[in-house]
Amino acid sequence: MTKGYLALVLHAHLPFVKHPEHAFSLEEKWFFEAMTETYLPLLAVLERLQDDGIDFRLTLSVSPTLAAMWQDGYLREKYRAYLEKLLDLADREVARTAGDPAFSDLAQMYRHRLRETYSRFFHLYRGDMAGPLRRLAATGKLELITCAGTHGYLPLLFTQPEAVYAQVALAVEQHARLFGQSPKGIWLPECAYEHGLDSILADLGINYFFLDSHGVLFATPRPAFGVYSPLVTPAGVAAFGRDPESSKQVWSKTEGYPGDFDYRDFYRDIGFDLPYDYIGPYIHPDGIQIHTGFKYYRITGKTNHKEPYHPGNARRRLAEHAGNFMFNREHQIEYLAEQTGRPPIVVAPYDAELFGHWWYEGPDWLEDLFRKIHYDQDVFRPATPSEYLSLPQPLQEAEPNPSSWGNKGYHEVWLNGANDWLYRHLHEAAIRMARAAGDFPAASGLQKEALDQLARELLLAQSSDWPFILASGTMAGYARQRAEDHIVRFMRLHQQIYNNSIDAVWLAGLREKDSIFPDLDYRLYAPRDRTVKVAVPLGSSV
């Protein structure tokens, strides 16, 4: 008899990056790498499991910015050119390593995988990622959920509730348009929660969201079942807490599976190893060394010394690690069921890009895990949050604690000395956007195009990726430039709208460059009669 449940949750997100002004863009390469190494391999795994009758369950959050890039024709053709160049490099690598016992098979493996990736995306899927996801979701084995419109850090935008409402409402609308049904759940950007967010989620038909462990453990009142049963917030939305044990086994750099010495090393790449006269056509046009995806070494150890990668050895470790994860969940769930007297749910959420991009073997680990769960145990079942919420058992009412899954657990990563300058501009722009939506309730023609673009520029400026990158210090110049560009465009466009002096040519250029959400209606920001509930509950029911 099933004693409990495991909810594996992946959050797939990238900021909206589109640079038609550049023949080569490192930022667009983020997207192409994730397509090649994460999203397409994960889809292939799920389809194999479905074809083989494996009763898996996976919850996948697709951010609206990522979905918008999937749908963008310019980026699709740019991705085609990217893959074609890698396929050319693959042919050269097969020739270069011919007869080399350490690297020849690896070069052929990469060429095979790239050919399969190209065929899968452009021939099997016809360049459409949404179609295969819709088909998998129709089986009930994959639950697709959304995220905020441009991954805005919602607690720090809450000084203007209209801005938070628009982020979530836009996400729900875009998700329904792309996948054919409204999302039942949402991945709050960075798992960041603040009192009152649940009211907006409830208003928009969201049934559940996820928090880091302390967001649930420090709820008011304290949860009777820890993070192993969702809480029901004052607005009636379920809050699931992250299980720290299962997260650490996969996520930890020091203790997690991805650090095993037999797995492929991410950092050792021929883009840095081979001479420029050979690798030059395949790296940055300015000669900057970058990753190509051709990596021939395993992690080996904690020093810079690296040994050749052996896929067979990595495959054996995968089987061991999948078995270990399942074994630990069996014992964890048996113990929790005995202690609580009810079937617990262990929620294991991860960034999707861990699987395949950072951890090359990650998609295969997921496949092994689901197969082992299906065939080798009967203690627990994989489940989606919606399935767990449908069980006939009462849930505790409580107010979750403001929190995030960032470093130190609260808002510090997204509000600190490196990025605090940004928020005064975001808040002022949000005030002006809401006012403009009220001042021009029935715009049409060029004026409506300008107001719609005004909303796009605000949304793009609000992305949590910019303050995160500014705080981390990596590519901080790009993040600052993106945030400033969108704010400046917003202010200029706002002035033109109110002066009735819209520059149609400039606006057309903005609509081409910042082309996210082509169906966006600025009236999303219009004033509406809504009450945001922020009171902390005094009691609970179990």
C-alpha positions as CSV (number, residue, x, y, z in Angstrom):
1,M,0.0,0.0,0.0
2,T,1.3,3.5,-0.9
3,K,2.6,5.2,2.2
4,G,3.4,8.6,0.7
5,Y,4.3,10.6,-2.4
6,L,7.2,12.2,-4.1
7,A,6.7,15.4,-6.1
8,L,9.6,16.1,-8.5
9,V,9.4,19.7,-9.7
10,L,11.6,21.4,-12.3
11,H,11.6,25.1,-12.9
12,A,12.6,26.0,-16.5
13,H,13.4,29.7,-16.9
14,L,15.7,32.0,-18.8
15,P,15.4,35.8,-19.1
16,F,14.1,37.1,-22.5
17,V,17.2,37.6,-24.6
18,K,16.9,38.7,-28.3
19,H,19.6,40.7,-30.0
20,P,18.9,41.0,-33.8
21,E,21.4,43.9,-33.8
22,H,24.3,41.4,-33.3
23,A,25.3,38.5,-35.5
24,F,26.6,36.7,-32.4
25,S,25.2,37.2,-28.9
26,L,26.5,35.4,-25.8
27,E,23.2,36.0,-24.2
28,E,21.3,34.2,-27.0
29,K,23.8,31.4,-26.6
30,W,22.4,30.9,-23.0
31,F,19.1,30.0,-24.7
32,F,20.7,27.8,-27.4
33,E,22.8,25.8,-24.9
34,A,19.7,25.2,-22.6
35,M,17.7,24.0,-25.6
36,T,20.4,21.6,-26.7
37,E,21.6,20.4,-23.3
38,T,18.4,20.6,-21.1
39,Y,15.0,21.1,-22.6
40,L,15.2,18.8,-25.6
41,P,17.0,16.0,-23.7
42,L,14.3,16.2,-20.9
43,L,11.5,16.0,-23.5
44,A,13.2,12.9,-25.0
45,V,13.4,11.3,-21.6
46,L,9.7,11.9,-20.9
47,E,8.6,10.6,-24.2
48,R,10.6,7.4,-23.8
49,L,9.0,6.9,-20.4
50,Q,5.6,7.5,-21.9
51,D,6.3,5.1,-24.8
52,D,7.4,2.4,-22.3
53,G,4.4,2.7,-20.1
54,I,6.3,4.0,-17.1
55,D,3.9,5.6,-14.6
56,F,6.0,8.7,-13.9
57,R,4.9,12.1,-12.6
58,L,6.8,15.4,-13.2
59,T,5.7,19.0,-12.5
60,L,7.4,21.4,-14.9
61,S,7.2,25.2,-14.5
62,V,7.8,27.0,-17.8
63,S,8.4,30.7,-17.3
64,P,6.6,32.9,-19.8
65,T,9.9,34.5,-20.9
66,L,11.2,31.0,-21.9
67,A,8.0,30.1,-23.6
68,A,8.1,33.4,-25.5
69,M,11.6,32.5,-26.8
70,W,10.4,29.1,-27.8
71,Q,7.8,30.8,-30.0
72,D,10.0,33.4,-31.5
73,G,10.7,32.8,-35.2
74,Y,13.9,34.9,-35.2
75,L,15.4,32.9,-32.4
76,R,14.3,29.6,-33.9
77,E,16.3,30.3,-37.1
78,K,19.2,31.6,-35.1
79,Y,19.1,28.3,-33.2
80,R,19.2,26.4,-36.5
81,A,22.4,28.2,-37.5
82,Y,23.9,27.5,-34.1
83,L,23.2,23.8,-34.4
84,E,24.5,23.7,-37.9
85,K,27.8,25.3,-36.8
86,L,28.1,22.8,-34.0
87,L,27.4,19.9,-36.4
88,D,30.3,21.2,-38.6
89,L,32.5,21.3,-35.5
90,A,31.4,17.7,-34.6
91,D,32.5,16.5,-38.1
92,R,35.9,18.1,-37.6
93,E,36.2,16.7,-34.1
94,V,35.4,13.2,-35.3
95,A,38.2,13.6,-37.9
96,R,40.6,15.2,-35.5
97,T,40.2,12.4,-32.9
98,A,40.1,9.5,-35.2
99,G,42.2,6.7,-33.8
100,D,42.5,8.4,-30.4
101,P,41.4,5.7,-27.9
102,A,40.5,8.3,-25.2
103,F,38.5,10.8,-27.3
104,S,37.3,9.2,-30.6
105,D,34.2,7.6,-29.2
106,L,33.3,10.8,-27.3
107,A,33.5,12.9,-30.5
108,Q,31.3,10.4,-32.2
109,M,28.9,10.5,-29.3
110,Y,28.6,14.3,-29.5
111,R,28.0,14.2,-33.2
112,H,25.3,11.6,-32.8
113,R,23.6,13.7,-30.0
114,L,23.7,16.9,-32.0
115,R,22.2,15.2,-35.1
116,E,19.5,13.7,-32.9
117,T,18.8,17.1,-31.3
118,Y,18.5,18.8,-34.7
119,S,16.2,16.1,-36.1
120,R,14.0,16.1,-33.0
121,F,13.5,19.9,-32.9
122,F,13.3,20.8,-36.6
123,H,11.8,17.6,-38.0
124,L,9.9,15.8,-35.3
125,Y,8.6,18.9,-33.5
126,R,8.7,21.2,-36.5
127,G,10.3,23.9,-34.3
128,D,7.5,23.8,-31.7
129,M,8.3,22.9,-28.1
130,A,4.7,23.5,-26.9
131,G,3.1,20.8,-28.9
132,P,5.0,17.8,-27.4
133,L,4.6,19.3,-23.9
134,R,0.8,19.6,-24.4
135,R,0.6,16.0,-25.5
136,L,2.5,14.8,-22.4
137,A,0.4,17.0,-20.2
138,A,-2.8,15.4,-21.6
139,T,-1.6,12.0,-20.2
140,G,-1.7,13.4,-16.6
141,K,1.9,12.3,-16.1
142,L,3.3,15.8,-16.7
143,E,1.8,18.8,-14.9
144,L,2.7,22.1,-16.6
145,I,2.6,25.2,-14.3
146,T,3.6,28.8,-14.8
147,C,5.8,31.5,-13.3
148,A,5.4,35.3,-13.1
149,G,5.4,37.0,-16.5
150,T,9.0,38.1,-16.6
151,H,10.1,36.4,-13.4
152,G,9.8,39.6,-11.4
153,Y,10.8,39.3,-7.8
154,L,7.3,39.9,-6.5
155,P,7.8,40.8,-2.8
156,L,10.0,43.8,-3.9
157,L,7.4,44.9,-6.5
158,F,4.5,44.8,-4.0
159,T,4.7,48.5,-3.3
160,Q,2.5,48.6,-6.4
161,P,0.1,45.7,-6.2
162,E,-1.0,46.4,-9.8
163,A,2.5,45.4,-11.0
164,V,2.4,42.1,-9.1
165,Y,-1.2,41.4,-10.4
166,A,-0.1,42.1,-14.0
167,Q,3.0,39.8,-13.6
168,V,0.8,36.9,-12.5
169,A,-2.3,37.6,-14.7
170,L,-0.1,37.8,-17.8
171,A,1.5,34.5,-16.9
172,V,-1.8,32.8,-16.5
173,E,-3.1,34.2,-19.8
174,Q,0.1,33.3,-21.7
175,H,0.1,29.8,-20.3
176,A,-3.5,29.1,-21.2
177,R,-2.9,30.4,-24.7
178,L,0.1,28.3,-25.3
179,F,-0.8,25.0,-23.5
180,G,-4.6,25.0,-23.9
181,Q,-5.5,25.2,-20.2
182,S,-5.0,27.6,-17.3
183,P,-2.2,26.6,-14.9
184,K,-3.2,25.0,-11.6
185,G,0.0,26.0,-9.9
186,I,2.8,28.6,-10.1
187,W,6.5,28.7,-9.3
188,L,6.9,32.0,-7.6
189,P,10.1,33.6,-8.9
190,E,13.0,32.6,-6.6
191,C,10.3,30.9,-4.4
192,A,9.9,34.4,-3.0
193,Y,6.8,35.0,-0.9
194,E,5.3,38.0,0.9
195,H,2.0,38.4,2.8
196,G,-0.8,39.1,0.5
197,L,0.6,37.3,-2.6
198,D,-1.8,34.4,-2.0
199,S,-4.8,36.8,-2.5
200,I,-3.6,37.7,-6.0
201,L,-2.9,34.0,-6.8
202,A,-6.4,33.0,-5.6
203,D,-8.0,35.9,-7.6
204,L,-6.3,34.4,-10.7
205,G,-7.3,30.8,-10.2
206,I,-4.0,29.5,-8.9
207,N,-4.4,26.5,-6.6
208,Y,-0.8,26.1,-5.2
209,F,2.8,27.4,-5.1
210,F,6.1,26.4,-3.7
211,L,8.3,27.8,-0.9
212,D,11.7,27.0,0.5
213,S,11.6,25.0,3.7
214,H,11.6,27.9,6.2
215,G,8.8,29.6,4.4
216,V,6.6,26.8,5.6
217,L,8.4,25.9,8.8
218,F,8.1,29.5,10.2
219,A,4.5,29.8,9.2
220,T,1.9,31.2,11.7
221,P,0.9,29.0,13.4
222,R,3.7,26.5,13.1
223,P,2.9,23.6,10.8
224,A,2.0,20.3,12.5
225,F,3.5,18.2,9.7
226,G,6.5,20.3,8.7
227,V,7.1,20.6,5.0
228,Y,5.6,17.2,4.4
229,S,2.0,18.4,3.9
230,P,0.9,21.6,2.2
231,L,-0.5,24.5,4.2
232,V,-3.6,26.4,3.1
233,T,-3.1,30.1,3.2
234,P,-5.7,32.6,4.4
235,A,-6.8,33.1,0.7
236,G,-7.2,29.3,0.2
237,V,-4.1,28.6,-1.8
238,A,-1.9,25.6,-1.0
239,A,1.8,26.2,-0.1
240,F,4.2,23.3,-0.6
241,G,7.5,23.4,1.2
242,R,10.8,22.1,-0.2
243,D,12.2,19.0,1.4
244,P,15.8,19.9,2.4
245,E,17.1,16.3,2.5
246,S,16.2,15.3,-1.1
247,S,17.3,18.8,-2.4
248,K,20.7,18.4,-0.8
249,Q,21.3,15.0,-2.4
250,V,20.9,16.5,-5.9
251,W,21.7,20.2,-5.5
252,S,24.7,20.4,-3.2
253,K,28.0,21.1,-4.9
254,T,29.9,19.3,-2.3
255,E,27.6,16.4,-1.3
256,G,25.2,16.1,-4.3
257,Y,25.3,13.5,-7.0
258,P,26.5,15.9,-9.8
259,G,29.9,16.2,-8.1
260,D,30.8,12.5,-8.5
261,F,34.2,12.1,-10.0
262,D,33.0,9.8,-12.8
263,Y,30.6,12.4,-14.2
264,R,31.6,14.8,-17.0
265,D,33.4,17.9,-16.0
266,F,31.5,21.1,-17.0
267,Y,34.4,23.5,-17.1
268,R,36.9,21.6,-19.3
269,D,36.0,22.4,-22.9
270,I,37.8,22.4,-26.2
271,G,36.8,26.1,-26.5
272,F,39.6,26.7,-24.0
273,D,41.9,23.7,-24.8
274,L,42.4,23.9,-28.5
275,P,44.5,26.4,-30.5
276,Y,42.7,29.4,-31.9
277,D,43.5,28.6,-35.6
278,Y,41.4,25.5,-35.2
279,I,38.7,26.6,-32.7
280,G,38.4,30.2,-33.8
281,P,35.3,29.8,-36.1
282,Y,33.4,28.2,-33.3
283,I,33.9,30.7,-30.4
284,H,33.2,34.4,-30.0
285,P,34.0,36.4,-33.2
286,D,36.2,38.7,-31.0
287,G,38.3,35.7,-30.1
288,I,36.9,35.4,-26.6
289,Q,37.1,31.8,-25.5
290,I,33.7,30.2,-24.7
291,H,32.2,26.8,-24.1
292,T,31.4,24.8,-27.2
293,G,29.8,21.8,-25.5
294,F,32.6,19.4,-26.5
295,K,34.0,18.3,-23.2
296,Y,36.2,15.2,-23.0
297,Y,37.1,15.0,-19.3
298,R,35.5,13.8,-16.1
299,I,35.5,15.6,-12.8
300,T,38.2,13.3,-11.6
301,G,38.9,15.0,-8.3
302,K,39.2,18.3,-6.5
303,T,42.3,19.5,-8.3
304,N,42.8,20.8,-11.8
305,H,44.1,17.4,-13.0
306,K,41.5,15.7,-15.2
307,E,41.2,12.3,-16.7
308,P,39.2,11.3,-19.8
309,Y,35.5,10.9,-19.5
310,H,34.1,7.4,-19.7
311,P,30.3,7.3,-20.4
312,G,30.1,3.7,-19.3
313,N,31.5,4.4,-15.9
314,A,29.2,7.5,-15.6
315,R,26.2,5.3,-16.5
316,R,27.0,2.8,-13.7
317,R,27.2,5.7,-11.2
318,L,23.8,7.0,-12.5
319,A,22.2,3.7,-11.7
320,E,23.7,3.7,-8.2
321,H,22.6,7.3,-7.6
322,A,19.1,6.8,-8.8
323,G,18.8,3.7,-6.6
324,N,20.3,5.6,-3.6
325,F,17.8,8.5,-4.1
326,M,14.9,6.0,-4.2
327,F,16.1,4.1,-1.2
328,N,16.4,7.2,0.9
329,R,12.9,8.3,-0.1
330,E,11.5,4.9,0.8
331,H,12.9,5.1,4.3
332,Q,12.1,8.8,4.7
333,I,8.5,8.3,3.7
334,E,8.0,5.2,5.8
335,Y,9.3,7.1,8.8
336,L,7.1,10.2,8.1
337,A,4.0,8.2,7.5
338,E,4.5,6.4,10.8
339,Q,5.1,9.6,12.7
340,T,2.3,11.7,11.2
341,G,-0.3,9.1,10.7
342,R,-1.0,10.3,7.2
343,P,0.6,10.0,3.7
344,P,3.4,12.6,3.5
345,I,4.5,14.3,0.3
346,V,8.2,14.9,-0.3
347,V,8.7,17.9,-2.6
348,A,11.9,18.0,-4.5
349,P,12.2,21.1,-6.6
350,Y,15.2,22.0,-8.8
351,D,16.1,24.4,-11.6
352,A,15.6,22.5,-14.8
353,E,18.9,23.7,-16.2
354,L,20.8,21.6,-13.6
355,F,19.7,18.6,-15.6
356,G,21.8,18.4,-18.8
357,H,23.5,21.7,-18.8
358,W,25.3,21.8,-15.5
359,W,24.9,18.1,-14.8
360,Y,25.4,16.4,-18.1
361,E,24.0,13.1,-16.9
362,G,21.0,14.7,-15.2
363,P,18.2,13.8,-17.7
364,D,19.4,10.1,-17.7
365,W,19.4,10.1,-13.9
366,L,15.7,11.2,-13.9
367,E,14.9,8.5,-16.4
368,D,16.6,5.8,-14.3
369,L,14.9,7.1,-11.2
370,F,11.4,7.0,-12.6
371,R,12.0,3.5,-14.0
372,K,13.3,2.2,-10.6
373,I,10.4,3.8,-8.8
374,H,8.0,2.1,-11.2
375,Y,9.5,-1.4,-11.0
376,D,11.5,-1.7,-7.8
377,Q,9.4,-0.4,-4.9
378,D,5.9,0.1,-3.6
379,V,6.4,2.3,-0.6
380,F,5.6,5.6,-2.4
381,R,4.3,7.0,-5.7
382,P,5.4,9.9,-7.7
383,A,2.6,12.5,-7.8
384,T,1.8,16.0,-9.0
385,P,0.8,18.6,-6.4
386,S,-2.7,18.6,-7.9
387,E,-3.0,14.9,-7.3
388,Y,-1.9,15.3,-3.7
389,L,-4.4,18.1,-3.1
390,S,-7.2,15.8,-4.4
391,L,-6.6,13.3,-1.6
392,P,-9.5,13.1,1.0
393,Q,-7.6,14.6,4.0
394,P,-7.8,17.9,5.8
395,L,-5.0,20.4,5.5
396,Q,-3.7,22.9,8.0
397,E,-4.5,26.6,7.6
398,A,-1.6,29.0,8.2
399,E,0.1,32.1,6.9
400,P,3.5,31.2,5.3
401,N,6.6,33.2,6.3
402,P,8.1,35.8,3.9
403,S,11.1,34.0,2.4
404,S,12.9,32.9,-0.8
405,W,15.3,30.1,-1.8
406,G,18.1,32.6,-2.3
407,N,21.3,32.8,-0.3
408,K,20.4,33.3,3.4
409,G,16.8,32.6,2.6
410,Y,15.2,36.0,2.3
411,H,15.4,39.0,0.0
412,E,19.1,39.9,0.4
413,V,20.3,38.6,-3.0
414,W,17.8,40.8,-4.9
415,L,18.1,43.9,-2.7
416,N,21.6,44.9,-1.7
417,G,24.2,47.5,-2.4
418,A,24.9,46.2,-5.9
419,N,21.3,46.5,-7.1
420,D,19.2,48.7,-4.8
421,W,19.4,51.6,-7.2
422,L,17.1,49.8,-9.5
423,Y,13.9,49.6,-7.4
424,R,13.1,53.3,-7.2
425,H,12.9,53.3,-11.0
426,L,10.8,50.1,-11.2
427,H,8.4,51.5,-8.6
428,E,8.0,54.8,-10.4
429,A,7.5,53.1,-13.7
430,A,4.8,50.8,-12.2
431,I,3.0,53.8,-10.8
432,R,3.1,55.5,-14.2
433,M,1.9,52.4,-16.0
434,A,-1.1,51.9,-13.8
435,R,-2.0,55.6,-14.2
436,A,-1.6,55.4,-17.9
437,A,-3.9,52.4,-18.1
438,G,-6.5,54.4,-16.2
439,D,-6.0,57.6,-18.2
440,F,-6.3,55.9,-21.6
441,P,-9.0,53.2,-21.0
442,A,-10.0,52.8,-24.7
443,A,-6.8,53.5,-26.7
444,S,-6.6,52.3,-30.3
445,G,-4.3,52.4,-33.3
446,L,-0.8,53.8,-32.7
447,Q,-1.6,55.0,-29.2
448,K,-2.6,51.4,-28.1
449,E,0.5,50.0,-29.7
450,A,2.6,52.5,-27.7
451,L,0.7,51.6,-24.4
452,D,1.2,47.9,-25.0
453,Q,4.9,48.4,-25.6
454,L,5.0,50.6,-22.5
455,A,3.8,47.6,-20.5
456,R,6.4,45.3,-22.3
457,E,9.3,47.6,-21.3
458,L,8.1,47.7,-17.7
459,L,7.8,43.9,-17.6
460,L,11.2,43.4,-19.1
461,A,12.8,45.8,-16.6
462,Q,11.2,43.9,-13.7
463,S,13.0,40.6,-14.4
464,S,14.6,39.2,-11.2
465,D,17.5,38.1,-13.4
466,W,19.0,41.6,-13.6
467,P,19.3,42.3,-9.8
468,F,20.5,38.7,-9.3
469,I,23.3,39.1,-11.9
470,L,24.2,42.5,-10.5
471,A,24.6,40.9,-7.0
472,S,26.6,38.0,-8.3
473,G,29.0,40.2,-10.3
474,T,29.1,38.0,-13.4
475,M,28.1,39.8,-16.6
476,A,26.9,42.7,-14.3
477,G,27.5,45.2,-17.2
478,Y,25.0,43.4,-19.4
479,A,22.4,43.2,-16.6
480,R,22.7,46.9,-15.8
481,Q,22.5,47.8,-19.4
482,R,19.3,45.7,-19.9
483,A,17.6,47.2,-16.9
484,E,18.6,50.7,-17.8
485,D,17.6,50.3,-21.5
486,H,14.1,49.1,-20.6
487,I,13.6,51.9,-18.1
488,V,14.8,54.6,-20.4
489,R,12.6,53.2,-23.2
490,F,9.7,53.2,-20.8
491,M,10.2,56.8,-19.8
492,R,10.7,58.1,-23.3
493,L,7.6,56.2,-24.6
494,H,5.6,57.4,-21.6
495,Q,6.5,61.0,-22.4
496,Q,5.5,60.5,-26.1
497,I,2.2,59.0,-25.2
498,Y,1.2,61.9,-22.9
499,N,2.6,64.6,-25.3
500,N,0.7,62.9,-28.2
501,S,4.0,62.7,-30.1
502,I,4.6,59.0,-30.6
503,D,7.6,58.3,-32.9
504,A,6.1,55.5,-35.0
505,V,9.4,54.4,-36.6
506,W,11.2,54.2,-33.2
507,L,8.2,52.3,-31.7
508,A,8.3,49.8,-34.6
509,G,11.9,49.2,-33.8
510,L,11.1,48.6,-30.1
511,R,8.3,46.2,-31.0
512,E,10.7,44.2,-33.2
513,K,13.5,44.1,-30.6
514,D,11.5,43.8,-27.4
515,S,8.9,41.6,-29.0
516,I,7.8,39.5,-26.0
517,F,4.1,38.8,-25.5
518,P,2.7,40.0,-28.9
519,D,-0.9,39.7,-27.6
520,L,-0.3,41.8,-24.5
521,D,-3.0,44.3,-23.6
522,Y,-1.9,47.3,-21.5
523,R,-5.3,47.3,-19.8
524,L,-4.0,44.5,-17.6
525,Y,-2.7,47.4,-15.4
526,A,-6.1,49.1,-15.2
527,P,-7.5,49.8,-11.7
528,R,-9.8,47.1,-10.5
529,D,-11.7,46.4,-7.3
530,R,-9.6,43.9,-5.4
531,T,-8.7,43.6,-1.8
532,V,-5.2,42.2,-1.0
533,K,-5.4,40.3,2.3
534,V,-2.3,40.6,4.4
535,A,-3.5,39.7,7.9
536,V,-1.8,36.9,9.6
537,P,-4.2,34.2,10.8
538,L,-4.7,33.8,14.6
539,G,-5.8,30.2,14.5
540,S,-5.5,27.0,12.4
541,S,-7.4,23.9,11.6
542,V,-5.9,20.4,11.0
